[in-house]
């Protein structure tokens, strides 16, 4: 048990060791799937409660307005081959984890990657709200903060990934939508943008959640299309940690070296 604790501490002591640990899984995957190939896709990355689901749904609505996979008519073989090489759709996915395979694909332009970051105190406060952290002291002792920080920094360091802040997602959504359109090389009308802003508003999202169907994946229930779950929206405002975290909790978090590394890296 003591050896396991020591290994865990070494792995989570910095993001370079964490990346090396992840590399072992990458080697296993590549050896098992030597001929692995897939089509281009979009992947939204970000820690749980960092705005990744909101960003995912913004991109989903952009794709629905700009791509139409049903436009499949072709007049001759050349036209058909052209359409095969330039399909009128993009597959959208989301993850909360760092992956060396994903890193390689984003770096090589096979995947369009987006990343969201948020004040770490707000992320932890939200995890507590959702019941994911039941004992903060135990969570901290088991390198919970280090795991969050390592994943966030490793993902954000991927070459060619597009990075947005949670604050911009919440308060400057129009700017975010226009930036995404530029990255995806698509155009929206001003009316389209207003509709997406409205569709992804807190009020509209809460109303949607009340009418959604959810499917159990592992131990959690999600709506498959949107990635939303029943208690997805609690308090989306920035600075929520001031109401949720006690002074002792804040000090416990701030005492971790990883917390300061995160703030310096993301300019908090």
MARTIMI-303411 format. One line per field, with one value per residue: x, y, z of N, C-alpha, C in turn; residue in one letter; chain. Coordinates in Angstrom, 1 decimal. Layout:
n.c1 [X:...]
n.c2 [Y:...]
n.c3 [Z:...]
ca.c1 [X:...]
ca.c2 [Y:...]
ca.c3 [Z:...]
c.c1 [X:...]
c.c2 [Y:...]
c.c3 [Z:...]
resn [A:...]
chain [A:...]
//
This chain:
n.c1 [0.8:2.0:3.9:2.3:1.1:3.4:4.1:1.9:2.2:4.5:3.8:1.8:3.1:4.1:3.2:4.7:5.6:3.1:2.3:4.1:3.2:0.7:1.6:2.2:-0.2:-0.8:1.1:0.4:-2.1:-1.4:0.1:-1.7:-3.6:-2.5:-3.1:-4.8:-7.2:-9.1:-11.8:-11.7:-12.5:-14.3:-13.2:-14.1:-12.5:-11.9:-11.9:-14.2:-17.0:-16.0:-17.0:-17.1:-19.3:-21.1:-19.7:-19.5:-22.3:-22.8:-21.1:-22.3:-24.9:-24.0:-22.9:-25.3:-26.6:-24.9:-23.9:-25.1:-25.8:-27.6:-27.5:-26.9:-26.8:-25.3:-23.9:-22.2:-19.4:-17.0:-17.9:-19.0:-16.7:-15.5:-17.3:-17.0:-14.4:-14.8:-16.8:-20.1:-20.4:-19.4:-18.1:-18.8:-17.3:-16.7:-14.4:-13.1:-10.5:-6.9:-5.3:-2.9:-3.2:-5.2:-3.9:-1.9:-3.5:-4.8:-2.6:-1.6:-3.7:-5.8:-7.9:-10.1:-9.5:-10.8:-10.6:-11.5:-11.1:-11.3:-11.6:-10.0:-10.9:-13.6:-14.2:-13.7:-15.5:-17.9:-17.7:-18.0:-20.6:-22.0:-21.7:-19.5:-17.1:-16.9:-15.5:-13.3:-10.7:-9.7:-9.8:-8.0:-5.6:-5.4:-4.3:-6.1:-6.3:-3.9:-4.3:-6.4:-5.1:-2.8:-4.1:-5.4:-3.4:-1.7:-3.5:-4.1:-1.6:-1.4:-0.4:-2.0:-4.5:-7.5:-8.2:-10.5:-11.8:-13.8:-15.1:-15.4:-17.1:-19.4:-19.9:-19.2:-20.4:-21.2:-18.9:-17.3:-18.8:-18.4:-15.7:-15.4:-16.8:-15.0:-12.8:-13.8:-14.3:-16.8:-20.0:-22.3:-25.5:-26.4:-28.8:-28.8:-26.7:-27.8:-29.9:-28.5:-27.2:-29.5:-30.6:-28.7:-28.8:-29.0:-31.6:-33.1:-31.7:-32.1:-34.9:-34.9:-33.6:-35.5:-37.3:-35.9:-34.6:-32.8:-29.8:-28.3:-24.8:-22.2:-22.0:-23.6:-26.2:-26.9:-27.9:-27.8:-27.3:-26.7:-25.0:-25.7:-26.8:-29.2:-28.9:-27.3:-27.0:-26.2:-25.1:-24.0:-22.4:-19.4:-17.0:-18.4:-17.3:-16.8:-19.1:-19.4:-17.1:-15.3:-13.2:-11.1:-11.2:-10.4:-7.8:-6.6:-6.7:-5.2:-2.7:-1.6:0.9:0.3:-2.0:-1.1:0.5:-1.4:-2.9:-0.9:-0.3:-2.7:-3.3:-4.7]
n.c2 [-1.2:1.3:1.5:1.8:4.3:5.9:5.6:6.8:9.4:10.1:9.9:11.9:14.1:16.0:17.3:16.2:13.7:12.6:12.6:10.7:8.4:8.2:7.6:4.9:3.6:4.4:3.2:0.5:0.6:1.3:-0.9:-2.9:-1.9:-1.6:-0.9:1.3:3.6:6.6:8.9:12.5:14.5:16.5:17.4:18.3:19.4:19.4:19.9:18.3:20.3:22.7:24.1:22.6:21.1:23.1:24.4:22.3:22.0:24.5:24.2:22.0:23.1:25.0:23.3:22.0:24.0:24.7:22.5:19.8:16.7:15.3:16.2:14.6:14.1:13.2:13.7:12.4:10.0:11.4:13.6:12.2:11.1:13.4:14.3:12.2:12.7:15.2:15.3:16.4:16.8:16.7:14.9:15.2:15.1:14.6:15.0:14.5:13.9:13.6:12.5:10.7:9.8:11.4:13.9:13.5:13.4:15.9:17.6:16.8:17.7:16.1:16.0:18.5:20.4:21.6:23.4:24.1:26.2:26.9:28.9:27.2:26.9:27.4:25.1:23.0:23.7:23.3:20.5:19.6:20.6:18.9:16.5:14.9:15.3:14.3:14.4:16.7:17.0:14.4:14.0:15.9:14.8:12.5:13.3:14.6:17.3:17.5:15.7:16.9:19.3:18.4:17.1:19.2:21.0:19.4:18.9:21.5:22.2:21.0:21.1:23.2:23.2:24.8:27.3:28.3:30.4:29.8:32.0:33.6:32.0:32.2:34.9:36.2:35.1:35.5:36.4:34.0:32.2:33.3:33.0:30.2:29.6:30.7:29.0:26.6:27.2:28.1:29.9:32.0:33.6:36.7:36.4:33.6:33.4:34.7:33.0:30.7:31.6:32.1:29.5:28.2:29.4:29.7:29.6:28.4:26.0:24.7:24.3:22.6:20.4:19.5:18.2:16.2:12.9:10.5:8.4:5.7:5.6:3.8:4.7:7.0:9.1:10.4:12.7:11.6:13.0:15.7:15.6:16.5:16.3:15.4:17.1:19.2:22.0:24.1:26.4:28.5:30.8:32.8:32.7:31.3:29.8:31.3:31.3:28.6:27.3:26.9:28.9:27.3:25.2:26.6:27.3:24.8:23.9:25.9:25.5:23.5:22.8:22.4:23.8:26.5:26.3:25.8:28.2:30.1:29.1:29.4:32.0:33.0]
n.c3 [0.0:0.8:-1.2:-3.4:-2.8:-3.0:-5.7:-6.9:-6.0:-7.2:-9.9:-10.1:-9.5:-11.3:-14.5:-16.6:-15.7:-15.4:-18.1:-19.1:-17.8:-19.0:-21.5:-21.5:-21.7:-24.3:-25.9:-25.5:-26.8:-29.5:-30.3:-30.3:-32.1:-34.8:-37.5:-37.2:-38.3:-39.0:-39.8:-40.2:-37.3:-34.8:-31.6:-28.4:-25.5:-22.0:-18.5:-16.2:-15.5:-16.5:-18.6:-21.0:-21.9:-22.6:-24.6:-26.4:-27.1:-28.3:-30.6:-31.7:-32.5:-34.3:-36.3:-37.1:-38.4:-40.5:-41.8:-43.8:-43.9:-45.5:-48.1:-50.7:-53.4:-56.5:-59.8:-61.5:-61.7:-61.0:-59.6:-57.5:-56.3:-55.5:-53.5:-51.7:-50.8:-49.6:-47.3:-46.4:-43.6:-40.1:-37.5:-34.1:-30.9:-27.4:-24.6:-21.2:-20.7:-21.0:-24.0:-25.7:-28.3:-29.3:-29.0:-31.0:-33.3:-33.3:-33.5:-36.1:-37.7:-38.2:-36.4:-35.2:-32.5:-29.5:-26.5:-23.1:-20.2:-16.7:-13.7:-11.1:-8.5:-8.8:-10.3:-8.5:-6.5:-7.9:-8.3:-5.8:-5.3:-7.0:-5.8:-6.4:-5.1:-2.0:0.4:0.9:2.0:1.9:-0.8:-1.7:-0.5:-1.9:-4.3:-6.0:-6.9:-8.3:-10.4:-11.9:-12.7:-14.1:-16.3:-17.5:-18.2:-19.9:-22.0:-23.0:-24.0:-26.4:-29.7:-32.1:-31.0:-30.1:-27.7:-25.2:-22.6:-19.7:-18.7:-21.0:-22.5:-21.1:-20.8:-23.2:-25.5:-28.2:-29.4:-29.1:-30.7:-33.2:-33.5:-33.4:-35.8:-37.6:-37.2:-38.1:-40.7:-41.6:-42.2:-40.5:-40.3:-38.7:-37.4:-37.1:-35.2:-33.0:-32.5:-31.6:-29.4:-27.8:-27.7:-26.2:-23.8:-20.2:-19.1:-21.2:-21.5:-19.1:-19.3:-21.5:-20.3:-18.5:-20.2:-21.4:-22.4:-20.7:-20.7:-19.1:-18.6:-17.6:-14.4:-14.5:-15.6:-18.8:-21.4:-24.6:-27.1:-26.3:-24.1:-21.7:-18.2:-15.6:-13.3:-14.3:-14.4:-11.9:-10.5:-12.6:-12.6:-12.5:-9.9:-7.9:-6.0:-3.8:-2.3:-1.7:-0.8:2.3:4.4:5.4:3.5:1.2:1.8:2.1:-0.5:-1.9:-0.8:-2.2:-4.6:-7.2:-7.7:-7.8:-10.0:-12.0:-11.9:-12.7:-15.2:-16.7:-16.3:-14.1]
ca.c1 [0.0:2.8:4.5:1.3:1.0:4.6:4.0:0.9:2.7:5.5:3.1:1.0:3.9:4.1:2.5:5.6:5.5:1.7:2.3:4.8:2.2:-0.3:2.3:2.2:-1.5:-0.7:1.9:-0.5:-3.1:-0.9:0.6:-3.0:-4.3:-1.4:-3.7:-5.9:-7.5:-10.5:-12.1:-11.6:-13.6:-14.1:-13.2:-14.1:-11.8:-12.0:-12.2:-15.6:-17.5:-15.2:-17.7:-16.9:-20.6:-21.7:-19.0:-20.0:-23.6:-22.6:-20.6:-23.4:-25.8:-23.3:-22.9:-26.7:-27.0:-24.0:-23.6:-26.3:-25.4:-28.6:-27.2:-26.1:-27.0:-24.1:-24.3:-21.3:-18.4:-16.1:-18.7:-19.1:-15.4:-15.3:-18.1:-16.4:-13.2:-15.2:-18.2:-20.8:-20.7:-18.3:-18.5:-18.5:-17.1:-16.2:-13.7:-12.5:-9.2:-5.8:-5.0:-1.7:-3.7:-5.9:-2.8:-1.3:-4.5:-5.0:-1.3:-1.5:-4.8:-6.9:-9.0:-10.1:-9.6:-11.2:-10.3:-12.1:-10.5:-12.1:-11.0:-9.9:-11.7:-15.0:-14.4:-13.8:-16.8:-18.9:-17.6:-18.6:-22.1:-22.6:-21.5:-18.4:-16.2:-17.6:-14.5:-12.3:-9.4:-9.3:-9.7:-6.7:-4.6:-5.2:-3.8:-7.2:-6.0:-2.9:-4.9:-7.1:-4.1:-2.0:-4.9:-5.7:-2.1:-1.3:-4.5:-3.9:-0.3:-1.4:-0.3:-3.1:-5.8:-8.1:-8.5:-11.4:-12.0:-15.2:-15.6:-15.8:-18.2:-20.6:-20.2:-18.9:-20.8:-21.2:-17.5:-16.9:-19.5:-17.8:-14.4:-15.6:-17.1:-13.7:-11.9:-14.5:-14.5:-18.3:-20.5:-23.6:-26.1:-26.5:-29.9:-28.3:-25.9:-28.8:-30.6:-27.6:-27.1:-30.7:-30.7:-27.7:-28.9:-29.2:-33.0:-33.5:-31.0:-32.9:-36.2:-34.6:-33.2:-36.7:-38.0:-34.9:-34.5:-31.4:-29.4:-27.2:-23.5:-21.5:-22.8:-24.2:-27.2:-26.7:-28.6:-26.7:-26.9:-26.1:-24.1:-26.3:-27.4:-30.3:-28.5:-26.2:-26.8:-26.5:-24.8:-22.9:-21.7:-18.0:-16.8:-19.3:-16.5:-16.8:-20.2:-19.4:-15.9:-15.0:-11.8:-10.2:-11.1:-9.6:-6.4:-6.2:-6.5:-4.1:-1.4:-1.0:1.8:-0.4:-3.0:-0.4:0.9:-2.6:-3.2:0.1:-0.4:-3.9:-3.4:-5.8]
ca.c2 [0.0:2.4:1.6:2.4:5.7:6.5:5.6:7.7:10.7:10.4:10.1:13.1:15.3:17.1:16.9:15.4:12.3:12.2:12.3:9.5:7.4:8.0:7.0:3.5:3.2:4.7:2.1:-0.7:0.8:1.3:-2.2:-3.7:-1.4:-1.1:-0.3:2.1:4.8:7.1:10.1:13.7:14.8:17.6:17.0:19.3:18.9:20.3:19.3:18.3:21.6:23.8:24.7:21.8:20.7:24.3:24.6:21.2:22.3:25.6:23.7:21.1:23.9:25.5:22.2:21.8:25.2:24.9:21.2:19.1:15.4:14.7:16.7:13.5:13.9:13.4:13.6:11.4:9.4:12.4:14.3:11.2:11.0:14.7:14.3:11.3:13.4:16.3:15.0:17.6:16.7:16.5:14.1:15.9:14.3:15.4:14.2:15.2:13.3:13.7:11.3:10.9:9.6:12.7:14.8:13.3:13.7:17.4:18.1:16.5:18.3:15.0:16.3:19.9:20.3:22.8:23.2:25.1:26.2:27.7:29.0:25.9:27.0:27.2:23.7:22.2:24.0:22.6:19.1:19.5:20.7:17.7:15.3:14.2:15.4:14.2:14.7:17.5:16.7:13.1:14.2:16.6:13.9:11.5:13.9:15.0:18.6:17.3:15.0:18.0:20.3:17.7:16.9:20.5:21.6:18.6:19.1:22.9:22.3:20.3:22.0:23.5:23.1:26.1:27.4:29.3:30.4:29.7:33.4:34.1:31.2:32.6:36.4:36.8:34.0:35.9:36.3:32.6:31.6:33.8:32.4:28.8:29.6:31.0:27.8:25.5:27.7:28.2:31.2:32.1:34.9:37.3:35.7:32.3:33.5:35.1:31.8:29.8:32.3:31.8:28.0:27.7:30.2:29.0:29.3:27.5:24.7:24.2:23.9:21.4:19.3:19.0:17.4:15.3:11.5:10.2:7.0:5.4:5.2:3.5:5.0:8.3:9.3:11.5:12.8:11.2:14.0:17.0:15.4:17.1:15.3:16.0:18.3:19.8:23.4:24.5:27.9:28.7:32.0:32.7:33.1:30.6:29.2:32.2:30.9:27.2:26.8:27.6:29.4:26.1:24.5:27.4:27.2:23.5:23.9:26.9:25.0:22.6:23.4:22.2:24.9:27.7:26.0:26.0:29.7:30.7:28.6:29.9:33.4:33.3]
ca.c3 [0.0:0.9:-2.5:-4.3:-2.5:-3.5:-7.1:-7.2:-5.7:-8.3:-11.2:-10.1:-9.0:-12.3:-15.7:-17.4:-15.2:-15.7:-19.5:-19.3:-17.3:-20.1:-22.7:-21.4:-22.3:-25.7:-26.5:-25.6:-27.8:-30.9:-30.6:-30.5:-33.3:-35.7:-38.7:-36.8:-39.1:-38.9:-40.5:-39.4:-36.4:-33.9:-30.2:-27.3:-24.3:-20.8:-17.2:-15.8:-15.0:-17.0:-19.7:-22.2:-22.4:-23.2:-25.9:-27.2:-27.6:-29.2:-31.8:-32.3:-33.2:-35.5:-37.3:-37.6:-39.2:-41.6:-42.5:-44.1:-44.5:-46.5:-49.5:-51.2:-54.9:-57.4:-61.2:-62.2:-60.9:-60.5:-58.6:-56.4:-55.6:-54.8:-52.3:-50.8:-50.2:-48.8:-46.9:-45.8:-42.1:-39.2:-36.3:-32.9:-29.7:-26.2:-23.6:-20.1:-20.4:-22.0:-24.7:-26.7:-29.7:-29.6:-29.2:-32.3:-34.3:-33.4:-34.0:-37.5:-38.4:-38.4:-35.5:-34.8:-31.1:-28.7:-25.0:-22.2:-18.9:-15.7:-12.4:-10.5:-7.3:-9.2:-10.7:-7.3:-5.8:-8.7:-8.1:-4.4:-5.5:-7.7:-5.0:-6.9:-4.0:-0.7:1.5:0.2:2.6:1.4:-2.2:-1.8:-0.1:-2.9:-5.5:-6.8:-7.6:-9.3:-11.6:-12.6:-13.2:-15.1:-17.5:-18.1:-18.9:-21.0:-23.2:-23.5:-24.6:-27.7:-30.9:-33.0:-30.2:-29.9:-26.3:-24.8:-21.2:-19.3:-18.6:-22.3:-22.9:-20.3:-20.9:-24.5:-26.3:-29.6:-29.9:-29.2:-31.8:-34.4:-33.5:-33.8:-37.2:-38.3:-37.1:-38.9:-42.0:-42.0:-42.0:-40.0:-40.3:-37.4:-36.9:-36.7:-34.0:-32.0:-32.1:-30.9:-28.0:-27.1:-27.5:-25.2:-22.5:-19.0:-19.0:-22.3:-21.3:-18.0:-19.8:-22.3:-19.4:-17.9:-21.1:-22.0:-22.0:-20.3:-20.8:-18.2:-19.1:-16.4:-13.2:-14.6:-16.7:-19.7:-22.7:-25.6:-28.1:-25.8:-23.0:-20.4:-17.2:-14.9:-12.4:-15.0:-14.1:-10.5:-10.4:-13.7:-12.5:-12.1:-8.5:-7.1:-4.9:-2.6:-1.5:-1.4:-0.1:3.5:4.5:5.6:2.2:0.3:2.2:1.8:-2.0:-2.2:-0.3:-3.2:-5.6:-8.5:-7.8:-8.2:-11.4:-12.8:-12.0:-13.5:-16.6:-17.4:-16.1:-13.1]
c.c1 [0.9:3.5:3.6:1.1:2.2:4.6:3.0:1.4:3.7:4.8:2.4:1.8:4.1:3.5:3.3:5.6:4.1:1.6:3.0:3.9:1.2:0.3:2.3:0.9:-1.5:0.0:1.1:-1.5:-2.6:-0.4:-0.6:-3.7:-3.3:-2.0:-4.9:-6.0:-8.9:-10.6:-11.9:-12.8:-13.3:-14.1:-13.2:-13.5:-12.0:-12.3:-13.7:-15.9:-16.6:-15.8:-17.6:-18.3:-21.3:-21.0:-19.4:-21.3:-23.6:-22.2:-21.6:-24.4:-25.3:-23.3:-24.3:-27.1:-26.1:-23.7:-25.0:-25.9:-26.4:-28.4:-26.3:-26.2:-25.6:-24.5:-23.4:-20.2:-17.4:-16.7:-18.8:-17.8:-15.1:-16.1:-17.6:-15.2:-13.6:-16.7:-18.8:-21.3:-19.4:-18.8:-18.0:-18.4:-16.7:-15.4:-13.3:-11.1:-8.2:-5.5:-3.9:-2.2:-4.4:-4.9:-2.2:-2.2:-4.7:-3.7:-1.2:-2.7:-5.9:-8.1:-8.9:-10.4:-9.9:-11.0:-10.9:-11.4:-11.3:-11.3:-11.1:-10.8:-13.2:-15.2:-14.5:-15.1:-17.9:-18.9:-18.2:-20.2:-22.7:-22.4:-20.3:-17.2:-16.9:-16.8:-13.4:-10.9:-8.9:-9.0:-8.3:-5.5:-4.3:-4.9:-4.9:-6.9:-4.9:-3.4:-5.6:-6.1:-3.3:-2.8:-5.1:-4.5:-1.7:-2.2:-4.2:-2.6:-0.3:-1.3:-1.5:-4.5:-6.2:-8.6:-9.4:-11.5:-13.5:-15.9:-16.1:-17.0:-19.5:-20.9:-19.9:-19.2:-20.8:-19.8:-17.0:-17.5:-18.8:-16.4:-14.4:-15.9:-15.8:-12.8:-12.5:-14.7:-15.9:-18.8:-21.9:-24.2:-26.2:-27.7:-29.6:-27.6:-26.8:-29.5:-29.8:-27.4:-28.3:-30.9:-29.8:-27.7:-29.2:-30.7:-33.5:-32.9:-31.8:-34.2:-36.0:-34.4:-34.5:-37.5:-37.1:-35.1:-33.0:-31.1:-28.2:-25.9:-22.6:-22.4:-23.6:-25.2:-27.0:-27.7:-27.6:-26.3:-26.2:-25.1:-24.5:-26.8:-28.4:-30.0:-27.3:-25.9:-27.2:-26.3:-23.7:-22.1:-20.2:-17.9:-17.7:-18.6:-16.5:-18.0:-20.2:-18.3:-15.7:-13.5:-10.8:-10.0:-10.2:-8.2:-5.8:-5.9:-5.3:-2.7:-0.8:-0.3:1.1:-1.4:-2.3:0.1:-0.2:-2.9:-2.2:0.0:-1.6:-4.2:-4.5:-5.1]
c.c2 [1.3:2.6:2.2:3.9:6.5:6.7:6.7:9.2:11.1:10.7:11.5:14.3:16.4:16.5:16.1:14.0:11.8:11.8:11.0:8.3:7.1:7.3:5.5:2.9:3.4:3.7:0.8:-0.6:0.6:-0.1:-3.1:-3.2:-0.8:-0.4:0.6:3.4:5.3:8.4:11.3:13.9:16.1:17.0:18.2:18.7:19.9:19.5:19.3:19.7:22.8:24.5:23.8:21.4:21.9:24.5:23.5:21.5:23.5:25.1:22.8:22.0:24.6:24.5:21.9:22.8:25.3:23.6:20.5:17.7:14.8:15.2:15.7:13.2:14.1:13.0:12.6:10.9:10.4:13.2:13.5:11.2:12.3:14.8:13.3:11.9:14.6:16.1:16.2:17.3:16.5:15.8:14.9:15.0:15.2:14.4:15.1:14.8:13.6:12.4:11.5:10.6:10.8:13.8:14.8:13.7:15.2:18.1:18.0:17.0:17.3:15.3:17.8:19.9:21.6:22.5:24.4:25.0:27.1:27.8:27.7:25.9:26.8:25.7:22.8:22.4:23.3:21.1:18.8:19.6:19.5:16.4:14.4:14.2:15.4:14.6:15.4:17.2:15.4:13.2:14.9:15.6:12.8:12.1:14.3:16.3:18.4:16.6:16.0:18.9:19.6:17.5:18.2:21.1:20.7:18.8:20.5:23.1:21.7:21.3:22.0:23.4:24.6:26.2:28.6:29.3:30.3:31.0:33.9:33.3:31.7:34.1:37.0:35.7:34.3:35.8:34.9:32.0:32.0:33.2:31.0:28.7:29.8:29.7:26.7:25.9:27.6:29.6:31.1:33.5:35.5:36.7:34.3:32.4:33.9:33.8:30.8:30.3:32.0:30.4:27.5:28.5:29.3:28.6:28.3:26.1:24.0:23.6:22.6:20.2:18.6:18.0:16.3:13.9:11.3:8.7:6.8:4.9:5.1:3.8:6.4:8.3:10.5:11.5:12.6:12.3:15.2:16.8:16.0:16.0:16.1:17.2:19.0:21.2:23.7:26.0:28.1:29.9:31.8:33.2:32.4:30.0:30.0:31.9:29.5:26.7:27.6:28.0:28.3:25.4:25.3:27.3:25.9:23.3:24.8:26.4:24.0:23.3:23.4:23.4:26.2:27.5:26.3:27.5:30.4:30.4:29.3:31.3:33.8:34.0]
c.c3 [0.0:-0.5:-3.5:-4.1:-3.1:-5.0:-7.6:-7.0:-6.8:-9.6:-11.3:-9.7:-10.0:-13.6:-16.7:-17.0:-15.5:-17.2:-19.8:-18.9:-18.4:-21.3:-22.7:-22.0:-23.8:-26.4:-26.6:-26.7:-29.2:-31.2:-30.9:-31.7:-34.3:-37.0:-38.4:-37.7:-38.8:-39.6:-39.6:-38.5:-35.6:-32.4:-29.3:-26.1:-23.2:-19.6:-17.0:-15.1:-15.4:-18.2:-21.0:-22.8:-23.1:-24.6:-26.9:-27.9:-28.5:-30.6:-32.5:-33.0:-34.4:-36.7:-37.9:-38.6:-40.5:-42.4:-42.7:-44.8:-45.4:-47.9:-50.2:-52.7:-55.6:-58.8:-61.9:-61.2:-60.2:-59.4:-57.3:-55.6:-54.9:-53.5:-51.3:-50.0:-49.3:-48.3:-46.2:-44.4:-41.4:-38.0:-35.1:-31.7:-28.6:-25.2:-22.4:-19.9:-21.5:-22.7:-25.7:-28.1:-30.1:-29.8:-30.6:-33.4:-34.5:-33.9:-35.5:-38.3:-38.7:-37.5:-35.2:-33.3:-30.4:-27.2:-24.2:-20.8:-18.0:-14.4:-11.6:-9.2:-7.6:-9.7:-9.5:-6.6:-6.6:-8.5:-6.7:-4.5:-6.1:-6.9:-5.4:-5.9:-2.7:0.5:0.8:0.7:2.0:-0.1:-2.5:-1.5:-1.1:-4.3:-6.5:-7.6:-8.7:-10.5:-12.5:-13.4:-14.3:-16.4:-18.2:-18.9:-20.1:-22.3:-23.8:-24.2:-26.0:-28.8:-31.7:-32.2:-30.0:-28.4:-26.0:-23.2:-20.9:-19.2:-19.9:-22.8:-22.3:-20.7:-22.3:-25.6:-27.8:-30.2:-30.0:-30.4:-33.1:-34.6:-33.9:-35.3:-38.1:-38.3:-38.0:-40.3:-42.5:-41.7:-41.5:-40.2:-38.9:-36.7:-36.3:-35.3:-32.8:-31.5:-31.3:-29.5:-27.2:-26.7:-26.4:-23.9:-21.4:-18.8:-20.0:-22.0:-20.1:-18.4:-20.7:-21.4:-18.8:-18.8:-21.8:-21.5:-21.7:-20.3:-19.8:-18.8:-17.9:-15.2:-13.3:-15.8:-17.5:-20.8:-23.8:-26.5:-27.5:-24.7:-21.7:-19.5:-16.4:-14.0:-13.0:-14.6:-12.7:-10.4:-11.4:-13.6:-12.1:-10.7:-7.5:-5.8:-3.6:-1.7:-1.0:-0.5:1.2:3.5:4.6:4.3:1.2:0.6:1.9:0.3:-2.4:-1.8:-1.3:-4.3:-6.9:-8.7:-8.3:-9.6:-12.4:-13.0:-12.8:-15.0:-17.4:-17.0:-15.1:-11.9]
resn [X:X:X:X:X:X:X:X:X:X:X:X:X:X:X:X:X:X:X:X:X:X:X:X:X:X:X:X:X:X:X:X:X:X:X:X:X:X:X:X:X:X:X:X:X:X:X:X:X:X:X:X:X:X:X:X:X:X:X:X:X:X:X:X:X:X:X:X:X:X:X:X:X:X:X:X:X:X:X:X:X:X:X:X:X:X:X:X:X:X:X:X:X:X:X:X:X:X:X:X:X:X:X:X:X:X:X:X:X:X:X:X:X:X:X:X:X:X:X:X:X:X:X:X:X:X:X:X:X:X:X:X:X:X:X:X:X:X:X:X:X:X:X:X:X:X:X:X:X:X:X:X:X:X:X:X:X:X:X:X:X:X:X:X:X:X:X:X:X:X:X:X:X:X:X:X:X:X:X:X:X:X:X:X:X:X:X:X:X:X:X:X:X:X:X:X:X:X:X:X:X:X:X:X:X:X:X:X:X:X:X:X:X:X:X:X:X:X:X:X:X:X:X:X:X:X:X:X:X:X:X:X:X:X:X:X:X:X:X:X:X:X:X:X:X:X:X:X:X:X:X:X:X:X:X:X:X:X:X:X:X:X:X:X:X:X:X:X]
chain [A:A:A:A:A:A:A:A:A:A:A:A:A:A:A:A:A:A:A:A:A:A:A:A:A:A:A:A:A:A:A:A:A:A:A:A:A:A:A:A:A:A:A:A:A:A:A:A:A:A:A:A:A:A:A:A:A:A:A:A:A:A:A:A:A:A:A:A:A:A:A:A:A:A:A:A:A:A:A:A:A:A:A:A:A:A:A:A:A:A:A:A:A:A:A:A:A:A:A:A:A:A:A:A:A:A:A:A:A:A:A:A:A:A:A:A:A:A:A:A:A:A:A:A:A:A:A:A:A:A:A:A:A:A:A:A:A:A:A:A:A:A:A:A:A:A:A:A:A:A:A:A:A:A:A:A:A:A:A:A:A:A:A:A:A:A:A:A:A:A:A:A:A:A:A:A:A:A:A:A:A:A:A:A:A:A:A:A:A:A:A:A:A:A:A:A:A:A:A:A:A:A:A:A:A:A:A:A:A:A:A:A:A:A:A:A:A:A:A:A:A:A:A:A:A:A:A:A:A:A:A:A:A:A:A:A:A:A:A:A:A:A:A:A:A:A:A:A:A:A:A:A:A:A:A:A:A:A:A:A:A:A:A:A:A:A:A:A]
//
